[in-house]
Amino acid sequence: MTDAAAPVTPYGDEDFRKLRRIIGPAVDAWTALTDPRFIGIENIPLDGPALLVGNHGMMGTLDAAVMVFGLRERLGIWPRGLADHVHFSIPRWRDLFKAAGAVEGTPEGFRSLMAIGAHVIVFPGGVGEVFKRKGEKYALRWKQRVGFARLAIEAGCPVIPFSSVGADDSYSILLGSDEILKIPGAAALAERLKLKTDYIGLYRGLGLTALPRPERYYFKFAPAIDASRFKGEVTDENAWALRHEVSAAIESGLDELLQIRQEDPDRRFRRRVLPLARKIMRRVRGG
C-alpha cells in the first residue's frame, strides 16, 4: 500500500498556504494570462460532501489548477482530486499532488474524502482526455466507466457536473495515440516501456514549442444532481442512469460555453494583453 492510500485528513488553511508557496505564483500568472470566466458557481454547495464531475482538458493540470484556485478564491472551498495512479508513481510530481490534497483514485480514497465532508473532483475520462486524439476536442472519453456514479449513489451526495472550455485549444494535435501506434515498432516500444496506449501523443503549443497557448478559459457548473434519490441502491441501472444524466449536463455545458466563447470579444489574447499589462503596471506601482 502506498502513502497515497493512507487515511486522509481535512485540507486546512495551512495546507493551502504551503501549496501556494510551491505553485501559487505560477498559477496566478497562468490565471492572469487565461482570464477565466466562471459561470454557475452558485450551484456548488458550500458544505460538503459533494462530488464535482467534469471533462478533462488537454494537458489537464493547466485548466484544473486555474479552476480549483478560482473556486478557493470565490467560494472558500478546495476540491480534492481523485487522481490517476500514475501521478503517484512519479517522484516529486506525486509530492505536488499530495500537497494539493489529491488522493489516489480508489473507492477507499473516495469514501475517506466523503467521510470528512470534502468537496471531491473527478474526471472520469482520466488520462484518455488529457492525451486527446484528432477529432476529440471537447469530447468525453469515458469508455464504460461508471465507478464515480456507483460511489456517488453509495454516498448519497450531490453531484455537480461542470464543463471546461479553453485548454483543448492550448495545443494542436500533431499525432494522436492511434496514429503513433501505427508507426512500425511503436507498439512494441510502448509495451517494452510499459506505457498505456492512452498515455501517448505528440502536441504543439505556442509556435513550435511545447508551451501552451494562453487561450481564455471558461468554466460552467450545472445545477447539482441529488444522488440520494437512488436511496443507496447501487445497481447497474441506477449507475448508468446517473452517468447519463451527468454526461448530458457536461456536454450541454460544453455547447453553451463554446457559444459564449464564440461571442466573447475578449476571447483572443491580443484583446486581453493591453488590459493585462495595465493591471501588472498598477501592481508594480503599488496602485
BALOBA-1460 file (C-alpha; in Angstrom, 3 decimals):
// residues 287
<rec num="1" residu="m" x="0.000" y="0.000" z="0.000"/>
<rec num="2" residu="t" x="1.345" y="3.449" z="-0.935"/>
<rec num="3" residu="d" x="1.317" y="6.587" z="1.153"/>
<rec num="4" residu="a" x="-1.422" y="7.949" z="-1.104"/>
<rec num="5" residu="a" x="-3.765" y="5.248" z="0.172"/>
<rec num="6" residu="a" x="-3.310" y="6.303" z="3.792"/>
<rec num="7" residu="p" x="-6.306" y="7.769" z="5.674"/>
<rec num="8" residu="v" x="-6.932" y="11.356" z="4.624"/>
<rec num="9" residu="t" x="-7.419" y="14.415" z="6.804"/>
<rec num="10" residu="p" x="-9.242" y="17.707" z="6.135"/>
<rec num="11" residu="y" x="-7.414" y="20.196" z="3.929"/>
<rec num="12" residu="g" x="-6.800" y="23.259" z="6.049"/>
<rec num="13" residu="d" x="-5.597" y="26.826" z="5.555"/>
<rec num="14" residu="e" x="-2.021" y="25.885" z="6.418"/>
<rec num="15" residu="d" x="-2.080" y="23.143" z="3.778"/>
<rec num="16" residu="f" x="-3.199" y="25.684" z="1.203"/>
<rec num="17" residu="r" x="-0.559" y="28.200" z="2.274"/>
<rec num="18" residu="k" x="2.134" y="25.558" z="1.765"/>
<rec num="19" residu="l" x="0.762" y="24.760" z="-1.689"/>
<rec num="20" residu="r" x="0.667" y="28.447" z="-2.618"/>
<rec num="21" residu="r" x="4.326" y="28.785" z="-1.715"/>
<rec num="22" residu="i" x="5.112" y="25.980" z="-4.188"/>
<rec num="23" residu="i" x="2.927" y="26.790" z="-7.204"/>
<rec num="24" residu="g" x="0.945" y="29.921" z="-6.291"/>
<rec num="25" residu="p" x="2.965" y="32.381" z="-8.424"/>
<rec num="26" residu="a" x="2.817" y="30.086" z="-11.464"/>
<rec num="27" residu="v" x="-0.937" y="29.546" z="-11.109"/>
<rec num="28" residu="d" x="-1.504" y="33.270" z="-10.578"/>
<rec num="29" residu="a" x="0.454" y="34.076" z="-13.742"/>
<rec num="30" residu="w" x="-1.379" y="31.479" z="-15.826"/>
<rec num="31" residu="t" x="-4.711" y="32.671" z="-14.412"/>
<rec num="32" residu="a" x="-3.887" y="36.227" z="-15.473"/>
<rec num="33" residu="l" x="-2.962" y="35.034" z="-18.971"/>
<rec num="34" residu="t" x="-6.095" y="32.888" z="-19.401"/>
<rec num="35" residu="d" x="-8.505" y="35.345" z="-17.717"/>
<rec num="36" residu="p" x="-11.040" y="32.646" z="-16.720"/>
<rec num="37" residu="r" x="-14.798" y="33.103" z="-16.620"/>
<rec num="38" residu="f" x="-16.790" y="31.195" z="-14.002"/>
<rec num="39" residu="i" x="-20.483" y="30.555" z="-14.634"/>
<rec num="40" residu="g" x="-22.922" y="28.884" z="-12.238"/>
<rec num="41" residu="i" x="-20.716" y="28.698" z="-9.139"/>
<rec num="42" residu="e" x="-23.851" y="29.284" z="-7.073"/>
<rec num="43" residu="n" x="-24.754" y="25.687" z="-7.927"/>
<rec num="44" residu="i" x="-21.863" y="24.371" z="-5.836"/>
<rec num="45" residu="p" x="-22.876" y="23.724" z="-2.204"/>
<rec num="46" residu="l" x="-20.525" y="25.413" z="0.234"/>
<rec num="47" residu="d" x="-20.766" y="22.492" z="2.636"/>
<rec num="48" residu="g" x="-19.582" y="19.035" z="1.684"/>
<rec num="49" residu="p" x="-19.503" y="16.276" z="0.980"/>
<rec num="50" residu="a" x="-20.092" y="16.923" z="-2.694"/>
<rec num="51" residu="l" x="-18.782" y="15.485" z="-5.948"/>
<rec num="52" residu="l" x="-17.759" y="17.627" z="-8.933"/>
<rec num="53" residu="v" x="-17.558" y="15.712" z="-12.217"/>
<rec num="54" residu="g" x="-16.257" y="17.210" z="-15.445"/>
<rec num="55" residu="n" x="-14.346" y="16.934" z="-18.700"/>
<rec num="56" residu="h" x="-10.559" y="16.860" z="-18.592"/>
<rec num="57" residu="g" x="-8.779" y="19.427" z="-20.714"/>
<rec num="58" residu="m" x="-5.769" y="18.576" z="-22.834"/>
<rec num="59" residu="m" x="-2.665" y="18.508" z="-20.618"/>
<rec num="60" residu="g" x="-5.257" y="18.556" z="-17.842"/>
<rec num="61" residu="t" x="-3.361" y="20.164" z="-14.956"/>
<rec num="62" residu="l" x="-3.423" y="23.560" z="-16.704"/>
<rec num="63" residu="d" x="-7.133" y="24.381" z="-16.516"/>
<rec num="64" residu="a" x="-7.717" y="22.226" z="-13.423"/>
<rec num="65" residu="a" x="-5.279" y="24.307" z="-11.359"/>
<rec num="66" residu="v" x="-6.858" y="27.569" z="-12.522"/>
<rec num="67" residu="m" x="-10.312" y="26.230" z="-11.699"/>
<rec num="68" residu="v" x="-9.645" y="24.937" z="-8.185"/>
<rec num="69" residu="f" x="-7.635" y="28.025" z="-7.215"/>
<rec num="70" residu="g" x="-10.505" y="30.119" z="-8.582"/>
<rec num="71" residu="l" x="-13.062" y="28.206" z="-6.526"/>
<rec num="72" residu="r" x="-10.933" y="28.684" z="-3.427"/>
<rec num="73" residu="e" x="-10.854" y="32.434" z="-4.064"/>
<rec num="74" residu="r" x="-14.561" y="32.761" z="-4.890"/>
<rec num="75" residu="l" x="-16.195" y="30.228" z="-2.566"/>
<rec num="76" residu="g" x="-13.564" y="29.319" z="0.003"/>
<rec num="77" residu="i" x="-13.733" y="25.620" z="-0.908"/>
<rec num="78" residu="w" x="-10.887" y="23.357" z="-2.018"/>
<rec num="79" residu="p" x="-11.934" y="20.406" z="-4.202"/>
<rec num="80" residu="r" x="-9.803" y="17.335" z="-3.511"/>
<rec num="81" residu="g" x="-8.807" y="15.427" z="-6.610"/>
<rec num="82" residu="l" x="-9.238" y="11.703" z="-7.145"/>
<rec num="83" residu="a" x="-6.146" y="11.232" z="-9.293"/>
<rec num="84" residu="d" x="-4.929" y="8.545" z="-11.652"/>
<rec num="85" residu="h" x="-2.486" y="6.081" z="-10.079"/>
<rec num="86" residu="v" x="0.267" y="7.165" z="-12.477"/>
<rec num="87" residu="h" x="0.554" y="10.544" z="-10.727"/>
<rec num="88" residu="f" x="1.619" y="8.818" z="-7.530"/>
<rec num="89" residu="s" x="4.315" y="6.758" z="-9.227"/>
<rec num="90" residu="i" x="6.402" y="9.751" z="-10.355"/>
<rec num="91" residu="p" x="8.871" y="11.158" z="-7.786"/>
<rec num="92" residu="r" x="8.336" y="14.838" z="-6.891"/>
<rec num="93" residu="w" x="5.250" y="15.004" z="-9.092"/>
<rec num="94" residu="r" x="3.413" y="12.844" z="-6.562"/>
<rec num="95" residu="d" x="4.598" y="15.193" z="-3.808"/>
<rec num="96" residu="l" x="2.905" y="18.080" z="-5.597"/>
<rec num="97" residu="f" x="-0.333" y="16.125" z="-5.921"/>
<rec num="98" residu="k" x="-0.250" y="15.218" z="-2.241"/>
<rec num="99" residu="a" x="0.432" y="18.859" z="-1.351"/>
<rec num="100" residu="a" x="-2.741" y="19.734" z="-3.280"/>
<rec num="101" residu="g" x="-4.717" y="17.233" z="-1.213"/>
<rec num="102" residu="a" x="-5.185" y="14.763" z="-4.049"/>
<rec num="103" residu="v" x="-5.935" y="11.149" z="-3.214"/>
<rec num="104" residu="e" x="-5.308" y="8.076" z="-5.320"/>
<rec num="105" residu="g" x="-8.424" y="7.253" z="-7.322"/>
<rec num="106" residu="t" x="-9.737" y="4.246" z="-5.441"/>
<rec num="107" residu="p" x="-13.117" y="3.566" z="-3.818"/>
<rec num="108" residu="e" x="-11.403" y="3.702" z="-0.433"/>
<rec num="109" residu="g" x="-9.930" y="7.104" z="-1.216"/>
<rec num="110" residu="f" x="-13.329" y="8.435" z="-2.281"/>
<rec num="111" residu="r" x="-15.020" y="7.099" z="0.846"/>
<rec num="112" residu="s" x="-12.355" y="8.641" z="3.059"/>
<rec num="113" residu="l" x="-12.924" y="12.046" z="1.468"/>
<rec num="114" residu="m" x="-16.691" y="11.722" z="1.797"/>
<rec num="115" residu="a" x="-16.296" y="10.814" z="5.459"/>
<rec num="116" residu="i" x="-14.572" y="14.112" z="6.234"/>
<rec num="117" residu="g" x="-17.115" y="16.160" z="4.259"/>
<rec num="118" residu="a" x="-14.777" y="17.110" z="1.418"/>
<rec num="119" residu="h" x="-15.574" y="18.509" z="-1.982"/>
<rec num="120" residu="v" x="-14.210" y="15.897" z="-4.388"/>
<rec num="121" residu="i" x="-13.373" y="16.419" z="-8.036"/>
<rec num="122" residu="v" x="-13.165" y="13.607" z="-10.558"/>
<rec num="123" residu="f" x="-12.521" y="13.378" z="-14.306"/>
<rec num="124" residu="p" x="-13.966" y="10.041" z="-15.482"/>
<rec num="125" residu="g" x="-12.141" y="10.394" z="-18.802"/>
<rec num="126" residu="g" x="-8.827" y="10.322" z="-16.978"/>
<rec num="127" residu="v" x="-5.617" y="10.341" z="-18.966"/>
<rec num="128" residu="g" x="-7.514" y="9.484" z="-22.153"/>
<rec num="129" residu="e" x="-8.949" y="13.006" z="-22.194"/>
<rec num="130" residu="v" x="-5.582" y="14.563" z="-21.350"/>
<rec num="131" residu="f" x="-3.886" y="12.910" z="-24.342"/>
<rec num="132" residu="k" x="-6.588" y="13.523" z="-26.909"/>
<rec num="133" residu="r" x="-6.578" y="12.242" z="-30.464"/>
<rec num="134" residu="k" x="-7.594" y="14.195" z="-33.560"/>
<rec num="135" residu="g" x="-11.315" y="14.891" z="-33.686"/>
<rec num="136" residu="e" x="-11.755" y="14.560" z="-29.898"/>
<rec num="137" residu="k" x="-11.618" y="18.224" z="-28.900"/>
<rec num="138" residu="y" x="-14.083" y="18.794" z="-26.027"/>
<rec num="139" residu="a" x="-15.320" y="15.218" z="-26.320"/>
<rec num="140" residu="l" x="-15.872" y="12.908" z="-23.349"/>
<rec num="141" residu="r" x="-13.797" y="9.706" z="-23.441"/>
<rec num="142" residu="w" x="-15.402" y="7.836" z="-20.557"/>
<rec num="143" residu="k" x="-15.470" y="4.401" z="-22.195"/>
<rec num="144" residu="q" x="-17.651" y="2.158" z="-19.984"/>
<rec num="145" residu="r" x="-16.712" y="3.833" z="-16.696"/>
<rec num="146" residu="v" x="-19.471" y="4.162" z="-14.116"/>
<rec num="147" residu="g" x="-17.393" y="3.932" z="-10.947"/>
<rec num="148" residu="f" x="-17.960" y="7.562" z="-9.964"/>
<rec num="149" residu="a" x="-21.716" y="7.086" z="-10.323"/>
<rec num="150" residu="r" x="-21.719" y="3.960" z="-8.159"/>
<rec num="151" residu="l" x="-19.769" y="5.731" z="-5.428"/>
<rec num="152" residu="a" x="-21.971" y="8.834" z="-5.596"/>
<rec num="153" residu="i" x="-25.078" y="6.689" z="-5.182"/>
<rec num="154" residu="e" x="-23.451" y="4.858" z="-2.285"/>
<rec num="155" residu="a" x="-22.583" y="8.172" z="-0.613"/>
<rec num="156" residu="g" x="-25.891" y="9.841" z="-1.487"/>
<rec num="157" residu="c" x="-24.016" y="13.082" z="-2.132"/>
<rec num="158" residu="p" x="-24.880" y="15.906" z="-4.536"/>
<rec num="159" residu="v" x="-23.154" y="15.630" z="-7.913"/>
<rec num="160" residu="i" x="-22.244" y="18.871" z="-9.691"/>
<rec num="161" residu="p" x="-21.470" y="18.422" z="-13.407"/>
<rec num="162" residu="f" x="-19.050" y="21.004" z="-14.753"/>
<rec num="163" residu="s" x="-17.762" y="21.870" z="-18.199"/>
<rec num="164" residu="s" x="-14.418" y="23.403" z="-19.139"/>
<rec num="165" residu="v" x="-13.501" y="25.094" z="-22.413"/>
<rec num="166" residu="g" x="-10.154" y="26.575" z="-23.412"/>
<rec num="167" residu="a" x="-7.469" y="24.038" z="-22.605"/>
<rec num="168" residu="d" x="-8.139" y="21.881" z="-25.669"/>
<rec num="169" residu="d" x="-7.206" y="24.878" z="-27.820"/>
<rec num="170" residu="s" x="-3.926" y="25.496" z="-25.991"/>
<rec num="171" residu="y" x="-2.337" y="22.720" z="-28.054"/>
<rec num="172" residu="s" x="-2.561" y="21.378" z="-31.587"/>
<rec num="173" residu="i" x="-2.606" y="17.610" z="-32.015"/>
<rec num="174" residu="l" x="0.194" y="16.524" z="-34.333"/>
<rec num="175" residu="l" x="-0.179" y="12.790" z="-33.756"/>
<rec num="176" residu="g" x="-2.701" y="11.008" z="-31.556"/>
<rec num="177" residu="s" x="-2.058" y="7.672" z="-29.904"/>
<rec num="178" residu="d" x="-3.933" y="5.847" z="-32.672"/>
<rec num="179" residu="e" x="-1.609" y="7.340" z="-35.303"/>
<rec num="180" residu="i" x="1.577" y="6.810" z="-33.297"/>
<rec num="181" residu="l" x="0.808" y="3.147" z="-32.710"/>
<rec num="182" residu="k" x="0.578" y="2.605" z="-36.484"/>
<rec num="183" residu="i" x="4.248" y="3.578" z="-36.841"/>
<rec num="184" residu="p" x="6.325" y="0.414" z="-37.255"/>
<rec num="185" residu="g" x="7.820" y="-0.610" z="-33.925"/>
<rec num="186" residu="a" x="5.889" y="1.982" z="-31.872"/>
<rec num="187" residu="a" x="3.509" y="-0.505" z="-30.257"/>
<rec num="188" residu="a" x="6.364" y="-2.829" z="-29.312"/>
<rec num="189" residu="l" x="8.327" y="0.084" z="-27.826"/>
<rec num="190" residu="a" x="5.308" y="1.245" z="-25.816"/>
<rec num="191" residu="e" x="4.866" y="-2.271" z="-24.492"/>
<rec num="192" residu="r" x="8.534" y="-2.517" z="-23.508"/>
<rec num="193" residu="l" x="8.303" y="0.822" z="-21.700"/>
<rec num="194" residu="k" x="5.040" y="-0.313" z="-20.078"/>
<rec num="195" residu="l" x="3.217" y="2.714" z="-21.445"/>
<rec num="196" residu="k" x="-0.548" y="2.574" z="-21.610"/>
<rec num="197" residu="t" x="-1.768" y="3.466" z="-25.075"/>
<rec num="198" residu="d" x="-3.812" y="6.348" z="-23.634"/>
<rec num="199" residu="y" x="-0.599" y="7.960" z="-22.362"/>
<rec num="200" residu="i" x="0.801" y="8.710" z="-25.810"/>
<rec num="201" residu="g" x="0.530" y="11.762" z="-28.052"/>
<rec num="202" residu="l" x="2.525" y="14.416" z="-29.876"/>
<rec num="203" residu="y" x="1.385" y="18.014" z="-29.474"/>
<rec num="204" residu="r" x="2.422" y="21.552" z="-30.367"/>
<rec num="205" residu="g" x="1.672" y="24.639" z="-28.310"/>
<rec num="206" residu="l" x="2.780" y="28.237" z="-28.776"/>
<rec num="207" residu="g" x="4.581" y="28.486" z="-32.100"/>
<rec num="208" residu="l" x="6.746" y="25.392" z="-32.488"/>
<rec num="209" residu="t" x="7.178" y="24.954" z="-28.733"/>
<rec num="210" residu="a" x="5.552" y="22.792" z="-26.092"/>
<rec num="211" residu="l" x="4.423" y="25.912" z="-24.198"/>
<rec num="212" residu="p" x="0.606" y="26.166" z="-24.025"/>
<rec num="213" residu="r" x="-1.165" y="28.935" z="-25.891"/>
<rec num="214" residu="p" x="-2.898" y="31.349" z="-23.454"/>
<rec num="215" residu="e" x="-6.465" y="30.662" z="-24.565"/>
<rec num="216" residu="r" x="-9.187" y="32.109" z="-22.383"/>
<rec num="217" residu="y" x="-10.734" y="29.561" z="-20.005"/>
<rec num="218" residu="y" x="-14.460" y="29.153" z="-19.409"/>
<rec num="219" residu="f" x="-15.998" y="27.049" z="-16.626"/>
<rec num="220" residu="k" x="-19.671" y="26.254" z="-16.166"/>
<rec num="221" residu="f" x="-21.184" y="24.448" z="-13.178"/>
<rec num="222" residu="a" x="-24.609" y="22.886" z="-13.721"/>
<rec num="223" residu="p" x="-27.265" y="22.508" z="-11.008"/>
<rec num="224" residu="a" x="-26.472" y="19.747" z="-8.542"/>
<rec num="225" residu="i" x="-27.912" y="16.289" z="-9.146"/>
<rec num="226" residu="d" x="-29.230" y="14.637" z="-5.987"/>
<rec num="227" residu="a" x="-27.751" y="11.132" z="-5.878"/>
<rec num="228" residu="s" x="-29.621" y="10.401" z="-2.645"/>
<rec num="229" residu="r" x="-32.783" y="9.829" z="-4.696"/>
<rec num="230" residu="f" x="-31.404" y="6.370" z="-5.522"/>
<rec num="231" residu="k" x="-31.614" y="5.560" z="-1.781"/>
<rec num="232" residu="g" x="-28.196" y="3.904" z="-1.789"/>
<rec num="233" residu="e" x="-29.250" y="1.224" z="-4.284"/>
<rec num="234" residu="v" x="-26.054" y="0.721" z="-6.262"/>
<rec num="235" residu="t" x="-27.369" y="-1.177" z="-9.292"/>
<rec num="236" residu="d" x="-26.156" y="-1.120" z="-12.881"/>
<rec num="237" residu="e" x="-29.383" y="0.540" z="-13.946"/>
<rec num="238" residu="n" x="-29.070" y="3.332" z="-11.381"/>
<rec num="239" residu="a" x="-25.368" y="3.851" z="-12.041"/>
<rec num="240" residu="w" x="-25.868" y="4.193" z="-15.788"/>
<rec num="241" residu="a" x="-28.861" y="6.483" z="-15.269"/>
<rec num="242" residu="l" x="-26.754" y="8.807" z="-13.122"/>
<rec num="243" residu="r" x="-23.814" y="8.627" z="-15.514"/>
<rec num="244" residu="h" x="-26.037" y="9.576" z="-18.474"/>
<rec num="245" residu="e" x="-27.546" y="12.479" z="-16.539"/>
<rec num="246" residu="v" x="-24.120" y="13.801" z="-15.577"/>
<rec num="247" residu="s" x="-22.557" y="13.387" z="-19.033"/>
<rec num="248" residu="a" x="-25.569" y="15.047" z="-20.697"/>
<rec num="249" residu="a" x="-25.211" y="18.063" z="-18.383"/>
<rec num="250" residu="i" x="-21.484" y="18.317" z="-19.125"/>
<rec num="251" residu="e" x="-21.994" y="18.094" z="-22.883"/>
<rec num="252" residu="s" x="-24.770" y="20.688" z="-22.727"/>
<rec num="253" residu="g" x="-22.431" y="22.944" z="-20.749"/>
<rec num="254" residu="l" x="-19.684" y="22.487" z="-23.318"/>
<rec num="255" residu="d" x="-22.053" y="23.513" z="-26.116"/>
<rec num="256" residu="e" x="-23.106" y="26.573" z="-24.140"/>
<rec num="257" residu="l" x="-19.530" y="27.592" z="-23.334"/>
<rec num="258" residu="l" x="-18.411" y="27.197" z="-26.937"/>
<rec num="259" residu="q" x="-21.232" y="29.523" z="-27.966"/>
<rec num="260" residu="i" x="-20.327" y="32.022" z="-25.236"/>
<rec num="261" residu="r" x="-16.719" y="31.919" z="-26.355"/>
<rec num="262" residu="q" x="-17.661" y="32.486" z="-29.981"/>
<rec num="263" residu="e" x="-19.492" y="35.673" z="-28.975"/>
<rec num="264" residu="d" x="-16.828" y="36.830" z="-26.489"/>
<rec num="265" residu="p" x="-14.938" y="39.863" z="-27.854"/>
<rec num="266" residu="d" x="-12.140" y="39.246" z="-25.330"/>
<rec num="267" residu="r" x="-11.509" y="35.635" z="-26.267"/>
<rec num="268" residu="r" x="-8.366" y="36.421" z="-28.242"/>
<rec num="269" residu="f" x="-5.229" y="37.088" z="-26.228"/>
<rec num="270" residu="r" x="-4.384" y="40.172" z="-28.263"/>
<rec num="271" residu="r" x="-7.595" y="41.771" z="-26.951"/>
<rec num="272" residu="r" x="-6.645" y="40.957" z="-23.369"/>
<rec num="273" residu="v" x="-2.952" y="41.753" z="-23.409"/>
<rec num="274" residu="l" x="-3.244" y="45.547" z="-23.024"/>
<rec num="275" residu="p" x="-5.634" y="45.457" z="-20.008"/>
<rec num="276" residu="l" x="-3.377" y="42.764" z="-18.513"/>
<rec num="277" residu="a" x="-0.295" y="44.946" z="-18.986"/>
<rec num="278" residu="r" x="-2.062" y="47.869" z="-17.303"/>
<rec num="279" residu="k" x="-3.052" y="45.657" z="-14.374"/>
<rec num="280" residu="i" x="0.534" y="44.468" z="-13.942"/>
<rec num="281" residu="m" x="1.835" y="48.038" z="-14.028"/>
<rec num="282" residu="r" x="-0.637" y="49.081" z="-11.335"/>
<rec num="283" residu="r" x="0.560" y="46.247" z="-9.135"/>
<rec num="284" residu="v" x="4.213" y="47.145" z="-9.727"/>
<rec num="285" residu="r" x="3.480" y="50.748" z="-8.774"/>
<rec num="286" residu="g" x="1.500" y="49.628" z="-5.747"/>
<rec num="287" residu="g" x="-1.718" y="51.095" z="-7.095"/>
